Amino acid sequence: MKFTLVILGAPYSDSASQSALAFAQAALDDGHSIHRLFFYANGVYNASRLAAPPQDEHDLPASWTQLIKQHQLDAVVCIAAALRRGVIDATEAKRYQKDSNNIAEGFELSGLGQLIEASAASDRLLTFGP
């Protein structure tokens, strides 16, 4: 089965991000595929490479980056939601005259059209979050 996952929760505000990560790992381990991960609303915080949780806590953003790299997943971050929350790539940093960017490797800023395309290309679209 081919899944698209929509992640709406920030890494440490609720269980949405952790649940989505656990589901993605289990689905891939069971031989399913993930067409796209779509990070939206507060879920865009999962794409920040600047998260620094205490050493005794699970580093969810780093785990997402590792999963994306390991399985070569398409990880899209809603550009409008990301810009509002200060999650930007080098291109947007230049456009908005910011001195830095903070999007983690493997994530890509794009629009809601990517979510529409993913829902059409997937067998199931699952949403994690409030």
DSSP file (Angstrom, degrees, kcal/mol; ACC not computed):
  #  RESIDUE AA STRUCTURE BP1 BP2  ACC     N-H-->O    O-->H-N    N-H-->O    O-->H-N    TCO  KAPPA ALPHA  PHI   PSI    X-CA   Y-CA   Z-CA
    1    1 A M              0   0    0      0, 0.0    32,-2.4     0, 0.0     2,-0.5   0.000 360.0 360.0 360.0 144.4    0.0    0.0    0.0
    2    2 A K  E     -a   33   0A   0     30,-0.2   121,-2.1    32,-0.1   122,-1.7  -0.907 360.0-167.9-107.1 123.3    1.2    3.5   -0.8
    3    3 A F  E     -ab  34 124A   0     30,-2.7    32,-3.1    -2,-0.5    33,-0.9  -0.788  19.2-161.4-111.6 150.9    0.7    6.1    1.9
    4    4 A T  E     -ab  36 125A   0    120,-1.9   122,-2.6    -2,-0.3     2,-0.5  -0.998  18.6-156.1-120.5 133.1    0.9    9.9    2.2
    5    5 A L  E     -ab  37 126A   0     31,-2.2    33,-3.3    -2,-0.4     2,-0.6  -0.923   6.3-159.2-112.7 133.4    1.3   11.2    5.7
    6    6 A V  E     -ab  38 127A   0    120,-3.0   122,-3.2    -2,-0.5     2,-0.6  -0.956   9.8-161.4-109.3 120.4    0.2   14.7    6.8
    7    7 A I  E     +ab  39 128A   0     31,-2.7    33,-2.4    -2,-0.6   122,-0.2  -0.910  20.7 164.2-109.2 116.2    1.9   15.8   10.0
    8    8 A L        +     0   0    0    120,-3.2    35,-0.6    -2,-0.6    34,-0.6   0.596  48.3  87.9-104.3 -16.6    0.3   18.7   11.8
    9    9 A G  S    S-     0   0    0    119,-0.8    37,-0.2    33,-0.2    31,-0.0  -0.657  74.1-121.0 -95.8 142.2    1.8   18.5   15.2
   10   10 A A    >>  -     0   0    0     -2,-0.3     4,-0.8     1,-0.1     3,-0.7  -0.327  39.2-100.1 -68.6 158.9    5.1   20.2   16.4
   11   11 A P  T 34 S+     0   0    0      0, 0.0     7,-0.2     0, 0.0    -1,-0.1   0.823 113.1  17.1 -54.4 -38.7    7.7   17.8   17.7
   12   12 A Y  T 34 S+     0   0    0      1,-0.1     3,-0.1     5,-0.1    -2,-0.0   0.288 104.6  81.4-123.1  11.3    7.1   18.3   21.4
   13   13 A S  T <4 S-     0   0    0     -3,-0.7     2,-0.3     1,-0.1    -1,-0.1   0.783 108.3 -16.3 -89.2 -27.6    3.7   19.8   21.8
   14   14 A D  S  < S-     0   0    0     -4,-0.8     4,-0.4     0, 0.0     3,-0.3  -0.863  77.5 -87.3-157.1-170.8    1.6   16.6   21.4
   15   15 A S  S  > S+     0   0    0     -2,-0.3     4,-2.9     1,-0.2     5,-0.2   0.414  93.2  98.8 -91.6   3.1    2.1   13.0   20.2
   16   16 A A  H  > S+     0   0    0      1,-0.2     4,-2.5     2,-0.2     5,-0.2   0.916  84.7  44.1 -59.0 -47.9    1.3   13.7   16.5
   17   17 A S  H  > S+     0   0    0     -7,-0.5     4,-2.4    -3,-0.3    -1,-0.2   0.928 116.1  46.7 -65.1 -45.6    4.9   13.8   15.3
   18   18 A Q  H  > S+     0   0    0     -4,-0.4     4,-2.5    -7,-0.2    -1,-0.2   0.905 113.5  49.2 -63.3 -41.6    6.0   10.8   17.3
   19   19 A S  H  X S+     0   0    0     -4,-2.9     4,-2.5     2,-0.2    -2,-0.2   0.906 111.7  48.7 -64.5 -42.2    2.9    8.8   16.2
   20   20 A A  H  X S+     0   0    0     -4,-2.5     4,-2.8    -5,-0.2    -2,-0.2   0.909 111.8  49.3 -64.3 -41.9    3.5    9.7   12.5
   21   21 A L  H  X S+     0   0    0     -4,-2.4     4,-2.4     2,-0.2    -2,-0.2   0.926 112.2  47.7 -62.9 -45.2    7.2    8.8   12.8
   22   22 A A  H  X S+     0   0    0     -4,-2.5     4,-2.3     2,-0.2    -2,-0.2   0.898 113.0  48.8 -63.6 -40.8    6.3    5.4   14.4
   23   23 A F  H  X S+     0   0    0     -4,-2.5     4,-3.1     2,-0.2     5,-0.2   0.936 110.7  50.4 -63.9 -45.9    3.7    4.7   11.8
   24   24 A A  H  X S+     0   0    0     -4,-2.8     4,-2.4     1,-0.2     5,-0.2   0.921 112.1  47.1 -59.4 -45.1    6.0    5.6    8.9
   25   25 A Q  H  X S+     0   0    0     -4,-2.4     4,-2.4     1,-0.2    -1,-0.2   0.923 114.4  46.7 -63.2 -43.8    8.7    3.3   10.3
   26   26 A A  H  X S+     0   0    0     -4,-2.3     4,-1.7     2,-0.2    -2,-0.2   0.912 112.0  50.4 -65.5 -42.3    6.3    0.4   10.8
   27   27 A A  H  <>S+     0   0    0     -4,-3.1     5,-2.5     1,-0.2    -2,-0.2   0.926 113.1  45.5 -62.1 -45.0    4.7    0.8    7.4
   28   28 A L  H ><5S+     0   0    0     -4,-2.4     3,-1.4    -5,-0.2    -1,-0.2   0.895 111.0  53.1 -66.1 -39.6    8.2    0.8    5.7
   29   29 A D  H 3<5S+     0   0    0     -4,-2.4    -1,-0.2     1,-0.3    -2,-0.2   0.816 106.7  54.0 -63.7 -29.8    9.3   -2.2    7.8
   30   30 A D  T 3<5S-     0   0    0     -4,-1.7    -1,-0.3    -5,-0.2    -2,-0.2   0.368 125.2-101.2 -86.8   4.4    6.1   -4.0    6.6
   31   31 A G  T < 5S+     0   0    0     -3,-1.4    -3,-0.2     1,-0.3    -2,-0.1   0.524  79.7 130.7  91.5   5.1    6.9   -3.4    3.0
   32   32 A H      < -     0   0    0     -5,-2.5     2,-0.3    -6,-0.2    -1,-0.3  -0.355  49.5-129.0 -80.9 170.2    4.6   -0.5    2.3
   33   33 A S  E     -a    2   0A   0    -32,-2.4   -30,-2.7    -2,-0.1     2,-0.6  -0.874   2.3-140.3-121.0 157.2    5.7    2.6    0.6
   34   34 A I  E     -a    3   0A   0     -2,-0.3    40,-0.4   -32,-0.2   -30,-0.2  -0.961  10.1-171.2-117.2 114.9    5.4    6.3    1.5
   35   35 A H  E     -     0   0A   0    -32,-3.1     2,-0.3    -2,-0.6    39,-0.3   0.919  69.8 -12.2 -70.0 -43.9    4.7    8.5   -1.4
   36   36 A R  E     -a    4   0A   0    -33,-0.9   -31,-2.2    37,-0.1     2,-0.5  -0.987  47.9-143.3-159.2 145.9    5.1   11.8    0.5
   37   37 A L  E     -ac   5  75A   0     37,-2.9    39,-3.1    -2,-0.3     2,-0.5  -0.963  24.8-165.1-103.6 127.8    5.4   13.2    4.0
   38   38 A F  E     -ac   6  76A   0    -33,-3.3   -31,-2.7    -2,-0.5     2,-0.6  -0.953   4.2-160.5-121.8 115.0    3.7   16.6    4.1
   39   39 A F  E     +ac   7  77A   0     37,-3.2    39,-2.8    -2,-0.5     2,-0.3  -0.835  23.0 166.0 -98.5 122.5    4.4   18.8    7.1
   40   40 A Y    >   -     0   0    0    -33,-2.4     3,-2.2    -2,-0.6     5,-0.1  -0.892  44.6  -4.3-137.2 160.2    1.7   21.5    7.6
   41   41 A A  G >  S-     0   0    0     -2,-0.3     3,-1.7     1,-0.3     4,-0.1  -0.276 135.2 -10.8  53.2-135.7    0.7   23.9   10.3
   42   42 A N  G >  S+     0   0    0    -34,-0.6     3,-1.6     1,-0.3    -1,-0.3   0.630 123.6  83.2 -68.9 -10.4    2.8   23.4   13.5
   43   43 A G  G X  S+     0   0    0     -3,-2.2     3,-1.8   -35,-0.6    -1,-0.3   0.703  71.2  78.1 -62.4 -19.3    4.2   20.2   11.9
   44   44 A V  G X  S+     0   0    0     -3,-1.7     3,-1.9     1,-0.3    -1,-0.3   0.756  76.5  73.7 -63.7 -22.5    6.6   22.4   10.0
   45   45 A Y  G X  S+     0   0    0     -3,-1.6     3,-1.4     1,-0.3    -1,-0.3   0.724  81.2  71.3 -64.0 -19.4    8.7   22.6   13.2
   46   46 A N  G <  S+     0   0    0     -3,-1.8    -1,-0.3     1,-0.2    19,-0.2   0.708  92.5  58.7 -65.4 -18.8    9.8   19.0   12.5
   47   47 A A  G <  S+     0   0    0     -3,-1.9    57,-3.3    -4,-0.2     2,-0.4   0.407  78.5 111.5 -92.8   1.0   11.8   20.3    9.6
   48   48 A S  B X   -E  103   0B   0     -3,-1.4     3,-0.7    55,-0.2    55,-0.2  -0.622  51.5-161.6 -80.1 130.0   14.0   22.7   11.7
   49   49 A R  T 3  S+     0   0    0     53,-3.2    -1,-0.1    -2,-0.4    54,-0.1   0.449  84.8  70.3 -84.9  -0.2   17.6   21.7   11.9
   50   50 A L  T 3   +     0   0    0     52,-0.4    -1,-0.2     2,-0.0     2,-0.1   0.420  64.2 121.8 -99.3   1.3   18.0   24.0   15.0
   51   51 A A    <   -     0   0    0     -3,-0.7    11,-0.0    -6,-0.1     8,-0.0  -0.431  36.7-177.7 -63.4 136.7   16.0   22.0   17.4
   52   52 A A        -     0   0    0     -2,-0.1     3,-0.1     0, 0.0    -1,-0.1  -0.599   4.1-177.2-138.9  74.4   18.1   21.0   20.4
   53   53 A P        -     0   0    0      0, 0.0     6,-0.1     0, 0.0     4,-0.0  -0.276  42.6 -81.0 -69.4 159.6   16.1   18.9   22.9
   54   54 A P    >   -     0   0    0      0, 0.0     3,-2.1     0, 0.0     0, 0.0  -0.214  44.4-109.7 -56.3 153.4   17.7   17.8   26.2
   55   55 A Q  T 3  S+     0   0    0      1,-0.3     4,-0.1    -3,-0.1     0, 0.0   0.731 117.0  57.0 -61.9 -23.4   20.0   14.8   25.9
   56   56 A D  T 3  S+     0   0    0      2,-0.1     2,-0.3     0, 0.0    -1,-0.3   0.372  96.8  80.2 -91.5   6.7   17.5   12.5   27.7
   57   57 A E  S <  S-     0   0    0     -3,-2.1     2,-0.3    -4,-0.0     0, 0.0  -0.827  90.9-100.4-110.9 152.3   14.7   13.3   25.2
   58   58 A H        -     0   0    0     -2,-0.3     2,-1.4     1,-0.1    -2,-0.1  -0.518  30.2-133.7 -67.8 130.0   14.1   11.8   21.8
   59   59 A D     >  +     0   0    0     -2,-0.3     4,-2.1     1,-0.2     5,-0.2  -0.682  28.3 179.9 -87.7  87.1   15.3   14.2   19.1
   60   60 A L  H  > S+     0   0    0     -2,-1.4     4,-2.6     1,-0.2     5,-0.2   0.913  75.9  52.0 -60.3 -47.7   12.2   13.9   16.8
   61   61 A P  H  > S+     0   0    0      0, 0.0     4,-2.3     0, 0.0    -1,-0.2   0.913 111.8  48.0 -57.6 -39.8   13.5   16.3   14.1
   62   62 A A  H  > S+     0   0    0      2,-0.2     4,-2.4     1,-0.2    -2,-0.2   0.874 110.1  52.7 -66.5 -35.7   16.7   14.4   13.8
   63   63 A S  H  X S+     0   0    0     -4,-2.1     4,-2.5     2,-0.2    -1,-0.2   0.892 108.7  49.7 -66.4 -39.1   14.7   11.1   13.6
   64   64 A W  H  X S+     0   0    0     -4,-2.6     4,-2.7     2,-0.2     5,-0.2   0.939 111.1  49.7 -62.5 -46.0   12.6   12.5   10.8
   65   65 A T  H  X S+     0   0    0     -4,-2.3     4,-2.3    -5,-0.2    -2,-0.2   0.912 111.8  48.6 -59.4 -43.0   15.8   13.6    9.0
   66   66 A Q  H  X S+     0   0    0     -4,-2.4     4,-2.9     2,-0.2    -1,-0.2   0.921 112.2  47.8 -64.2 -44.8   17.3   10.1    9.4
   67   67 A L  H  X S+     0   0    0     -4,-2.5     4,-2.2     2,-0.2     6,-0.2   0.915 112.1  50.2 -62.3 -43.0   14.2    8.3    8.2
   68   68 A I  H  X>S+     0   0    0     -4,-2.7     5,-1.7     1,-0.2     4,-0.7   0.917 115.5  42.4 -62.4 -45.0   13.9   10.6    5.2
   69   69 A K  H  <5S+     0   0    0     -4,-2.3     3,-0.4    -5,-0.2    -2,-0.2   0.927 113.6  51.5 -67.5 -45.4   17.6   10.0    4.2
   70   70 A Q  H  <5S+     0   0    0     -4,-2.9    -2,-0.2     1,-0.2    -1,-0.2   0.879 124.1  27.4 -61.3 -40.3   17.5    6.3    4.9
   71   71 A H  H  <5S-     0   0    0     -4,-2.2    -1,-0.2    -5,-0.2    -2,-0.2   0.338 102.8-123.7-106.5   5.5   14.4    5.6    2.8
   72   72 A Q  T  <5 -     0   0    0     -4,-0.7    -3,-0.2    -3,-0.4     2,-0.2   0.929  47.0-178.9  51.0  52.5   14.9    8.6    0.3
   73   73 A L      < -     0   0    0     -5,-1.7     2,-0.8    -6,-0.2    -1,-0.2  -0.495  34.1-116.0 -84.7 151.0   11.4    9.9    1.2
   74   74 A D        -     0   0    0    -40,-0.4   -37,-2.9   -39,-0.3     2,-0.6  -0.793  36.2-174.1 -84.8 111.4    9.8   12.9   -0.4
   75   75 A A  E     -cd  37 107A   0     -2,-0.8    33,-2.1    31,-0.7     2,-0.4  -0.918   0.8-173.6-116.5 107.1    9.4   15.3    2.6
   76   76 A V  E     -cd  38 108A   0    -39,-3.1   -37,-3.2    -2,-0.6     2,-0.5  -0.844   9.9-160.1-106.3 134.5    7.5   18.5    1.7
   77   77 A V  E     -cd  39 109A   0     31,-3.2    33,-2.3    -2,-0.4     2,-0.2  -0.958  31.3-112.8-112.4 125.3    7.0   21.4    4.1
   78   78 A C  E  >  - d   0 110A   0    -39,-2.8     4,-2.5    -2,-0.5    33,-0.2  -0.395  24.5-149.2 -59.3 120.7    4.2   23.8    3.4
   79   79 A I  H  > S+     0   0    0     31,-3.0     4,-2.7    -2,-0.2     5,-0.2   0.879  92.1  50.1 -64.8 -40.3    5.9   27.0    2.4
   80   80 A A  H  > S+     0   0    0     30,-0.3     4,-1.8     1,-0.2    -1,-0.2   0.934 114.7  43.6 -65.9 -45.0    3.2   29.3    3.7
   81   81 A A  H  > S+     0   0    0      1,-0.2     4,-1.1     2,-0.2    -2,-0.2   0.885 115.2  50.5 -65.6 -38.4    3.0   27.6    7.1
   82   82 A A  H >X>S+     0   0    0     -4,-2.5     5,-2.7     2,-0.2     3,-0.5   0.932 108.4  50.0 -67.5 -46.5    6.8   27.4    7.3
   83   83 A L  H ><5S+     0   0    0     -4,-2.7     3,-1.0     1,-0.2    -1,-0.2   0.899 108.4  53.8 -60.8 -40.5    7.4   31.1    6.5
   84   84 A R  H 3<5S+     0   0    0     -4,-1.8    -1,-0.2     1,-0.2    -2,-0.2   0.822 114.6  42.2 -60.6 -30.4    4.9   32.1    9.2
   85   85 A R  H <<5S-     0   0    0     -4,-1.1    -1,-0.2    -3,-0.5    -2,-0.2   0.316 118.2-106.2-103.8   6.3    6.8   30.1   11.7
   86   86 A G  T <<5S+     0   0    0     -3,-1.0     2,-0.7    -4,-0.5    -3,-0.2   0.754  73.7 135.9  77.9  24.2   10.3   31.0   10.7
   87   87 A V      < +     0   0    0     -5,-2.7     2,-0.3    -6,-0.1    -1,-0.2  -0.918  30.9 157.8-103.7 110.3   11.3   27.7    9.0
   88   88 A I        -     0   0    0     -2,-0.7    14,-2.2    -3,-0.1    15,-1.4  -0.932  34.9-138.1-137.4 155.2   13.1   28.7    5.8
   89   89 A D     >  -     0   0    0     -2,-0.3     4,-2.3    12,-0.2     5,-0.2  -0.432  44.6 -90.4 -99.4-178.9   15.5   27.4    3.3
   90   90 A A  H  > S+     0   0    0      1,-0.2     4,-2.1     2,-0.2     5,-0.2   0.872 124.1  53.2 -63.3 -38.6   18.4   29.3    1.7
   91   91 A T  H  > S+     0   0    0      1,-0.2     4,-2.3     2,-0.2    -1,-0.2   0.934 113.0  42.2 -63.2 -46.8   16.3   30.6   -1.2
   92   92 A E  H  > S+     0   0    0      2,-0.2     4,-2.5     1,-0.2    -1,-0.2   0.838 110.4  57.6 -71.0 -32.4   13.6   32.0    1.0
   93   93 A A  H  <>S+     0   0    0     -4,-2.3     5,-3.4     2,-0.2    -1,-0.2   0.920 110.4  44.3 -61.6 -42.4   16.2   33.4    3.4
   94   94 A K  H ><5S+     0   0    0     -4,-2.1     3,-1.2     3,-0.2    -2,-0.2   0.930 112.6  51.5 -66.6 -44.9   17.7   35.4    0.5
   95   95 A R  H 3<5S+     0   0    0     -4,-2.3    -2,-0.2     1,-0.3    -1,-0.2   0.894 117.5  38.1 -59.6 -41.4   14.3   36.5   -0.8
   96   96 A Y  T 3<5S-     0   0    0     -4,-2.5    -1,-0.3    -5,-0.1    -2,-0.2   0.242 113.2-116.8 -97.3  13.2   13.2   37.8    2.6
   97   97 A Q  T < 5 +     0   0    0     -3,-1.2     2,-0.3     1,-0.2    -3,-0.2   0.887  58.4 157.0  54.5  47.0   16.7   39.2    3.4
   98   98 A K      < -     0   0    0     -5,-3.4    -1,-0.2    -6,-0.2    -2,-0.1  -0.741  45.9-133.4 -97.1 150.5   17.3   36.9    6.4
   99   99 A D  S    S+     0   0    0     -2,-0.3     2,-0.3    -5,-0.0    -1,-0.1   0.462  80.4  14.8 -86.4   0.8   20.8   36.1    7.5
  100  100 A S        -     0   0    0     -7,-0.1     2,-0.3   -11,-0.1    -2,-0.1  -0.970  60.5-137.5-159.8 170.8   20.3   32.4    7.8
  101  101 A N        -     0   0    0     -2,-0.3   -12,-0.2     2,-0.1   -11,-0.1  -0.911   5.8-169.5-132.3 163.9   18.2   29.4    7.1
  102  102 A N        +     0   0    0    -14,-2.2   -53,-3.2    -2,-0.3   -52,-0.4   0.274  37.0 129.0-141.0  14.3   17.2   26.5    9.3
  103  103 A I  B     -E   48   0B   0    -15,-1.4   -55,-0.2   -55,-0.2     3,-0.1  -0.572  57.0-121.2 -77.5 136.6   15.5   23.8    7.2
  104  104 A A    >   -     0   0    0    -57,-3.3     3,-1.6    -2,-0.3    -1,-0.1  -0.325  35.2 -84.9 -75.1 156.9   17.0   20.4    7.7
  105  105 A E  T 3  S+     0   0    0      1,-0.2    -1,-0.1    -2,-0.0   -36,-0.1  -0.342 113.8  29.5 -59.8 136.7   18.5   18.3    5.0
  106  106 A G  T 3  S+     0   0    0      1,-0.3   -31,-0.7    -3,-0.1     2,-0.3   0.185  95.0 106.4  98.5 -16.4   16.0   16.2    3.1
  107  107 A F  E <   -d   75   0A   0     -3,-1.6     2,-0.4   -60,-0.1    -1,-0.3  -0.712  50.0-163.0 -96.4 148.7   13.1   18.6    3.5
  108  108 A E  E     -d   76   0A   0    -33,-2.1   -31,-3.2    -2,-0.3     2,-0.3  -0.997  16.7-130.0-133.8 133.1   11.7   20.8    0.7
  109  109 A L  E     +d   77   0A   0     -2,-0.4     2,-0.3   -33,-0.2   -31,-0.2  -0.652  46.8 138.7 -78.1 134.7    9.5   23.9    0.9
  110  110 A S  E     -d   78   0A   0    -33,-2.3   -31,-3.0    -2,-0.3   -30,-0.3  -0.941  43.8 -88.8-162.1-179.1    6.5   23.7   -1.5
  111  111 A G    >   -     0   0    0     -2,-0.3     3,-1.6   -33,-0.2     4,-0.5  -0.306  42.9 -91.8 -99.3 179.8    2.9   24.5   -1.7
  112  112 A L  T >> S+     0   0    0      1,-0.3     4,-1.9     2,-0.2     3,-0.7   0.681 112.6  78.9 -64.8 -18.6   -0.4   22.7   -1.0
  113  113 A G  H 3> S+     0   0    0      1,-0.3     4,-2.6     2,-0.2    -1,-0.3   0.841  87.5  59.4 -57.5 -32.3   -0.5   21.5   -4.6
  114  114 A Q  H <> S+     0   0    0     -3,-1.6     4,-2.0     1,-0.2    -1,-0.3   0.836 103.9  50.4 -65.3 -32.8    2.0   18.8   -3.5
  115  115 A L  H <> S+     0   0    0     -3,-0.7     4,-2.2    -4,-0.5    -2,-0.2   0.905 110.1  49.1 -71.2 -41.3   -0.6   17.6   -1.0
  116  116 A I  H  X S+     0   0    0     -4,-1.9     4,-1.6     2,-0.2    -2,-0.2   0.933 112.9  47.4 -62.5 -46.3   -3.3   17.4   -3.6
  117  117 A E  H  X S+     0   0    0     -4,-2.6     4,-1.7     1,-0.2    -1,-0.2   0.908 111.5  51.4 -61.3 -41.8   -1.0   15.5   -6.0
  118  118 A A  H  X S+     0   0    0     -4,-2.0     4,-1.0     1,-0.2    -1,-0.2   0.876 106.6  53.1 -65.3 -37.9    0.0   13.1   -3.2
  119  119 A S  H  < S+     0   0    0     -4,-2.2    -1,-0.2     1,-0.2     3,-0.2   0.867 111.0  47.3 -66.6 -33.9   -3.5   12.3   -2.2
  120  120 A A  H  < S+     0   0    0     -4,-1.6    -1,-0.2     1,-0.2    -2,-0.2   0.818 114.7  46.3 -73.9 -30.3   -4.3   11.4   -5.8
  121  121 A A  H  < S+     0   0    0     -4,-1.7     2,-0.3    -5,-0.2    -2,-0.2   0.551 103.9  76.1 -90.1  -7.9   -1.2    9.2   -6.1
  122  122 A S     <  -     0   0    0     -4,-1.0  -119,-0.2    -3,-0.2     3,-0.1  -0.693  69.6-140.5-107.4 156.0   -1.6    7.4   -2.8
  123  123 A D  S    S+     0   0    0   -121,-2.1     2,-0.3     1,-0.3  -120,-0.2   0.847  93.2  16.3 -75.5 -36.4   -3.8    4.6   -1.7
  124  124 A R  E     -b    3   0A   0   -122,-1.7  -120,-1.9    -3,-0.0     2,-0.5  -0.998  60.5-157.2-140.5 141.1   -4.3    6.2    1.7
  125  125 A L  E     -b    4   0A   0     -2,-0.3     2,-0.4  -122,-0.2  -120,-0.2  -0.987  18.9-168.8-115.7 122.2   -3.7    9.7    3.1
  126  126 A L  E     -b    5   0A   0   -122,-2.6  -120,-3.0    -2,-0.5     2,-0.4  -0.925   7.3-152.7-115.7 137.3   -3.3    9.8    6.9
  127  127 A T  E     -b    6   0A   0     -2,-0.4     2,-0.5  -122,-0.2  -120,-0.2  -0.916   5.4-166.2-111.9 132.9   -3.3   12.9    9.1
  128  128 A F  E     +b    7   0A   0   -122,-3.2  -120,-3.2    -2,-0.4  -119,-0.8  -0.960  50.1  43.2-119.3 113.4   -1.5   13.1   12.4
  129  129 A G              0   0    0     -2,-0.5    -2,-0.1  -121,-0.2  -123,-0.0  -0.799 360.0 360.0 143.6 176.6   -2.4   16.0   14.6
  130  130 A P              0   0    0      0, 0.0    -1,-0.1     0, 0.0    -3,-0.0   0.471 360.0 360.0 -69.1 360.0   -5.0   18.2   16.1
